């Protein structure tokens, strides 16, 4: 049998001889303790000793000179005596040793005991007399414990030194702390993920494919005078597939691939990060041409000097300086390409982003409807789906979802179908999975009073009616009064458009639709509840965005107080107190006007509000088809994103097509009310907004 057959890892398992040494030392101590148990002997008085001798129970008497102690050993017949047996069993946890000793007697001096023993012998016959034996004894047990403890300390120190120098396995290589922790993927342990497993990132794939192709056949580019790029930075929100794309590069590249995280350079010891950077590039140059992937590079690539105390030595800056020198220094060799990934490019140092280090910044945004369809197809490959599953419809119902969220939806759908003992996953399971990801876990067993349930029904009916009769509101998908999430008692899902710019009328309609729940409560019950907390929060953010960010208010004018590069803890405001007061007044005007408009709209359609609320109380969940059956079709003819996507000649609005080219440097859009949740307790935390 070969060595590789002996162990599944290809090598013999390492014998834990340290444990055997410790067990052997413990066994020696126990054995010595068993055979030299002077401390465990039963101590008796001189009268008891005299009685034992006269009764012929004693077999041997040993006088220990240097301890002024007498050890008495009983004969076999005496050991059967219940009195002796009981005494010795209670005094020693090891049991009775038939070879003795069994009892001990403290004496003043050896000479006095000799005289005393002569007196005892004078009372018995010569045949019964037992000669005394004299010994001088050293404490073997104590000496063994002392020296054993010393040897254990030496043994432990030796083990620690071995682990420090790398001989003790992972976790203790203190002397190798400056070594790089990068994982190497080459021909022997190649990554199995390829570009075929990456969907929805066509432009980004083309960029990284070119890097891989350059490493495979550099002469194709160098014959025209081109140079290999030093590095590429993958930038995008969390979950969009930056790490997955890097794994695909590792799977496709026919060159060694080093992978590590930015936090792997961070250590409590000074100079470790810079040493690891140098060791990483040393290994990479030996394997060149190769690719080095640093995930979450913002852990070491933050701007220098930010948040540093005067005179402090920032270890992160030393690490970054070492990385900058290695990427484009005096002695930089070609053939090593750096791939970095981060979702926070705004905090990176400008020296790291300049050409010559990261020549390319590849933006990986959340996928559009076409990209989401391709991502669904990738994640649906291992799942047994029914024929009614439409990937186009799933892509249309998940706007704003990143690749990680789509993978979560597919997995949740498979789990839901398995929970229902189905043989394949159908469209209803995917609908439930999307609802769970957006709105949270459904809680059908939650006890709600009839009064609260009625408030929730009218609240959600108000959202539905307001959105139904507002031209720019998003189309409704479903309304539910089944509790979801942590504190949401109602849930309304809408299907937003795939657009980049919003006009003032669209934002006002969105605000009015969000006000539908609060306005319905006041109109029907004459009272308001705490259920509109998330609605009011979204409305307030949207109103302030209209005034202070997008310059859509005529009183404030074409001014934007938005700073895309401001830090998280920036307390400075770029306007005066008088302007702040004016902003508050204009925001209140917008909100009051939107609320009045919503309330008037619901008063006009009060009969339809009652119909939908009663249907909700009866069925708990209604869909868009139910609304068309109950209150008729929407008075506005607008194609949804799904309808445009499924039509072969689907042409989007001219407005959307034109503005898409102008959307390069705009500020982030306000949160759209893709779902409304109600009611909610005042102390409850902010609920998760739906994807936008």
Buried (B, 14 or more C-beta within 10 A) or exposed (E): EEEEEEEEEEEEEEEEEBEEEBEEBEEEBEEBBEEBBBEBBBEBEBEBBBEBBEEBBBBBBBBBEEBBBBBBBBEEEBBEEEEBEEBBEEBBEEEBBEEBBBBBBEBEEBEEBEEBBEEBBEEBEEEEEBEBEEEEBEEEBEEBBEEBEEEEEEBEEEBEEBBBEBEBEEEBBEEEBBBBEBEBBBEEEBBEBEBEBBBBBEEBBEBBBBBBBBBEEBEEBEEEEEEBBBBBBBBBEEBBBBBBBBBBBBBBBEBBBBBBBBEBBBBEEEBBBBBBBBBBBEBBBEBBBBBBBBBBBBBBBBBBEEEEEEEEEBBBBBBBBBBBBBBBEEEBEEBBBBBBBBBBBEBBBEBBBEEEBBBBBBEBBBBBBBBBBBBBBBBBEEBEBBEEBBBBBBBBBBBBBBBBBBBBBBEBBBBBBEEEEBEBBBBBBBBBBBBBBBBBEBBEEEEBEEEBBBBBBBBBBBBBBBBBBBEBBBBBBBBBBBBBBBBBBBBBBBBBBBBEBBEEEBBBBBBBBBBBBBBBBBBBEEEBBBBBBBBBBBBEEBBBBBBBBBBBBEEBEEBBBBEEEEEEEEEEEEEEEEBEEBBEEBBEBBBEEBBEBBBEBBEEBEEBBBBBBBBBBEEBBBBBEBBEEBBEEBEEEBBBBBEBBBEEEEEBEEEBEEBBEEEEEBEEBBBBBBBBBBBBEEEBEEBBBBBB
